[in-house]
C-alpha cells in the first residue's frame, strides 16, 4: 500500500507496519504499542489458509483472529485513534448466500463448514465495531474483501489459498515434466478474486471517504469456476499435462460473487485489474522470486 499512500501525500516515515516476528497482536500490550500515536489504523493481520489448513486448525483460527481483532480495536479506542479500518472476510457469508452476495445477507445463515471458525471470528468483529461506534462514538468501518491474490502471496502448500497453490503446482509440474497434477474437489465451485493492488486502493478510498457503520464488500463482482481458473493458470504457466480432480476432497462454498455496488456508491471503488493480467503478474513474480532464491542458495553453497 506504500505507493498508493505516498501519491496521496503520506510520507513513508509516517507509516508503521508491525510484523509478527516482533509484535504479537494476541497480546493487548503489544497492540497498545502498535497503535500508540497513530491517526489511522488498518487492521489487516489475520491467521488464514486454504481448505485443508482450515480443517486442521479450526480452534487456532477462531482464537487467534478473534483475539487479534478484539485487542486491536480496544487498544485503538483507548489510544484515541482517529479512524480504525477493520477487514473482514467473504468467508463470513452463509454457505448458501444468494448470488451476488449482498451485505444485508451476512447474517442470514451459517458459513460453509470448513470456513466457519475463521468466518465467524471475523464476523464477530463487525459486532464489536458497531457496538464501539454506538457506545464510544469510535470511527470504525468494516470491509468485506473476497479472496485476494498477487505478488507477495503465500505459496506455502500447507497453508496457501487457491491461486498461489495452483501456480506453484503447475510451475513445479512443468519444471519436473510431471504428466498429471492432482487438485482438490470437483472444480465446479466458483470464486471471485481481487488483485492485491486493487484491494489496497479500495481500502484507502474507504479510509478517505467512508465513515458509516454498515459493512462494505470489496471485490470485482465477477466469478470464475475453479476448473476454468486451473485451466487458465496452466495455460499461462505453459503446462500441457492433465488435471486430475480429487472429488473425495471438499469444494468449500459452492459459489462466491459479491454485489460491489455499495463500495462504488459510497467511496467510488471499482476494481481495475483483469484476472488474467493479475495472474500473469503473480506468476511472473513467483518465478522471479524462486529463481532469485535458487541462485542465492547456489552462491551460498
Secondary structure, DSSP 8 states (H G I E B T S, - for coil): -HHHHHHTT--GGG-----TTT--TTSHHHHHHHHTT-SEEEE-------HHHHHH-HHHHHHHHHHHHHHHHHHHHHHT-SEEEEE--GGGSBTT--SSB-GGGTTSS-B-GGGHHHHHHHHHHHHHHHHHHHHH---EEEEEE-EEE-TT----TTT--HHHHHHHHHHHHHHHT-SEEEEES-S--EE-EEEHHHHHHHHHHHHHH---SS-EEES-S--EEHHHHHHHHHHHHT--SEEEEETTS---SS---B--HHHHHHH-------HHHHHHHHHHHHHHHHHHHHHHHHHH-
